[in-house]
Amino acid sequence: MDIFQTIVLGLLQGLTEFLPISSSAHLVLMPKLFGMKDQGLAFDVVLHFGTLCAIVYYYRCSLLSMSKGFFNSLQTRRLEGDAGLAWAVLLGTIPVGLAGIYFKDDITLNLRSVEVIAFATIFFGLLLGFSDWLHRRLDRVRDVIRVSDVLIVGCFQALALIPGTSRSGITITAALLIGLSRQMSIKFSFLLAIPVITLATLANIFDLVNESAEVDWLMLTLGFVISAATAYVTVVFFIRLVDRIGFLPFVVYRILLGALLLLL
């Protein structure tokens, strides 16, 4: 793998992991535009680890507070501080984990076509736009996450297994629909990404152990740095941008991207 492909894929992973624009749609589009070959499992693992490090670093203070609250709740059996948010993230991960175990093979065999990815990119983009439009008309929004919120957002996250959906996009959509504020919707979505990316990375590492391919450590290191740095900058500016203008630009982009995939 050459340096151009390393840079492009590092930027792509860093940008699409947390923006609501569907990483799978871009992974289908890029090889068609640039004639790229498969980068290999080791590179995928490193890129995902880069984005994981970025989001953990961004929310490091919240994660520390959540960890303290979580362990205190085990002792006191009361939800104080950020203990409720910690439990919400853990419980909200269960639906996508179960769906991945039971439906992974079916999804791999039946839902990996360009047409499915294109239509999912458009449909769930429109759903994001609807949720943002509806959210603007709510009289009140909440920053407190209820048990029912965890169940709904967690089940919506399971839909992200459909290529073209976008994990961050579908969880933000669900959070907006149930009345969470934009800030809490984004924060809960990004915190939910941590266990999901961690589990996916561990699963890929397990598969990687059985491979005997040569490793280009220089390209892996470069990919990690680009992916982590891009993801961190993306999260920072995404939160600021959405707070000012909403999700409409991402909705329009998804529609255009889906249409481009169908044309290609």
N, C-alpha and C positions, 0 to 999 in steps of 0.2 A: 504494500500500500504506500503511495507516494504522499508527499507533504501536502499537496493540494487537497486530496481526498480527506486527509486527517483534519485539516483546518475546516473544510466545509462540513464534515460530519460533526466535529466538535461544536461548531457554531450552531448547527441544526439542532443537536441534542440540547444544548444550553437554552436555545430560544423556545423550542416547542414543548419541552417537558412541563413548563408551568404556564405558558400562554394558552388560552382556550382555543387553539387553532388546529389541533390534531397532528401529533407527531407522525402517526402511521401514514397519513396522506402525504406528508413531505418525504418520508422514506421511500414511498412509491414514486414520487415525482422526480426526486433528485437523480436516481440512476438513468431515468429516461432523458433528462436534460443534459447530463454530463457523461453518460456512458460508464458509470462507476460499477466496479465489481463488488461482490460481497466482502465486507470488511472483516468478517470473522467474529466468533463469539467473544474472544478475549477483549477485542476493542469495544464491543457492546457493553461488556461488564465494566470496563474502565470509564466509559462515558457516563453510564448510569451512576457509578460511584462518584463521579465528579459533581453531577447535579445533586446527589444526596448530600455531599459535603457542603454544597452551597446553601441548601435550604436549612440544614442543621445549624450552620454558622449564622444565618440570618435570624433564625428564631432561637438562638442559643439561650438568651435570658428567659424566654417563655418556657423553653424545654426544661431548664433547670428548675424553675418554679413549679412546673407541672410534675416533674419527677418527685420533688419534695412533697407536694400535695398528694400525689398518688401513694407514696409509701406511708405518709401520715394517715391517709384514709384507711389503709389496711390495718393500722393499729387502733385508730379511734372509731372506725366505721362511720365516719362523718365526712361529707364533702366540703372541705374548706379550702379557700384560696383557689388555685388552679387545678384542684383535684378533679372537679367535674369535667373540665376540658380534657384532662388526661384520659379519664375513663371514656369520654365521648370518642376520642381518637382511636382508642383500642377497640371499643365495641363497634365503631363505624367501619372498621377494617374487616370484620368477620364476613359480611355478605360477599364482598369481592373475593375473599379468600376461598369461601365455599364454592362460589360460582366458577372460579378458576380451576378448582380441583375437579368438579363434575362436568364442566363444559369446555375445557381447554381443547380437547381433541376435536370436538364438533366444530368449534370456532375455527381452528386451524384448517380443517378440511373444507368447510363450507362458506366461510365468511372472509376469506383473504383476497377476494377478487377486487380488481380496480373499481368495478361498478359499485360494489357494496361500500367500499371506502369512500367513493365520491358521493353517493347518496347519503351516507351517514354524516359526512362532513357538512353537507348542505342542510339536512334535516335538523341535526342537533345544533347547528349554527342558528337556524331560525328559531329553535326552541330557546336558545340563550337570549336571542333578541326579544322574544315574547316575555320571558321572565324579567328581563331588565325593564321593559316597557311597563309591565304590571307592577314591578317594584316601585317605580317612580310615582305610582298612583296610590300607594298605601299610605294611610294616615299615620301609622306607627310602624317602626321597625325595631327589632330586638337584637341585643348583643348577648343575651343569655340563651344557651343551648339547652333544649328540653330533651327528654328521653325519646319522644316521638320524632324530634328533629334528627337525632342520631340514626334512628331506624330508616327514615325516609332518605336522607343523604347517603347513608351506607348502601341502601338498595339501588339508588341511582348510580352510585359509583360502580356497581357491578356491571352496568351497561357499558362501561368504558372498555370492557373486554371485546366489544364489537369494534373492529378497526375503523377508524375515522371518527369515533365519538369524541375523543379527548377527555382524559380523566379529570383534569382541572376544569374543563368546560362544563362537564355534566354535573360535577359536585357543586360548582358555583351556581349553575342553573337551579338545582334543587334547593340550595340554601336561600336563593332569592325568592323562589316560589313560596316557601314556607314563612317568609317574613323576616329573615335575618338581615341585618344591615350589610351593606356592601363590604365594609371593613371586616366584619366577622365572617361573612361568606368566603372571602378570599383567604383569611387566616385559617379557618377550619379546613378549607380545601387543601391548602398547602401543607398543613400539619398532617392531614390524612395521607399525603403523598409520602411521608417519611417511612411509615411501616410498609406501605405498598412497594416502594422502590427498594427498600431493604430486603424484603422477602423475594422480590424478583431477582435482585442481584445475587442473593445467596443461592437461589435455584440455578442461576446461570453458572455460578462458580462450581456448583456440584456437577453440572454437565461438563464444565471446562476441565475438570480433573481427569475425565476420561478421554480428553483430546491430546494429541501428541504434536500439534502444529507448532512451528517455530514462532517465537515471540520477538517482535521488534520493539524493544523497550523504549527507544527514543521516541517512536511514533505514539506509543501508548502514553508516555509521560506528557507529550505535547497535547494529545487528545484530552487527557485528564485536565490539564491546566486550562485549555480553551473552554471545555465544557463547564468546568466549575466557575470560572470567571464570567462567562457569558450568562450562565444561569443566575448568578448572584445579581449582576447588573440588570438582568431582565426582571427579576422579582422586584427590585427597588423601583425601577421606572414604571413597571406595570401597575403597581399599587398606587403610585402617584397619578398616573395617567387615568386610570379608571375612576379615581376619586373626582377627577375634573370633568371627564367627558363621557363616562359610562362605557358600555361594551359594544356600541354600534360599529366602530371601525373593525372589530374582530368578527362581527357577524357578516359584514360586507366582504371581508377578506375570505372567510370560509366559503361563502357562496361562490365567489370568483374562483377559488382554489378547486372546489368540487366541480365546477363547470369545466375548468381547464383539464382536470383528470378525465372527465367524460369525453372531451374532444380528442385527447391524446390516445 
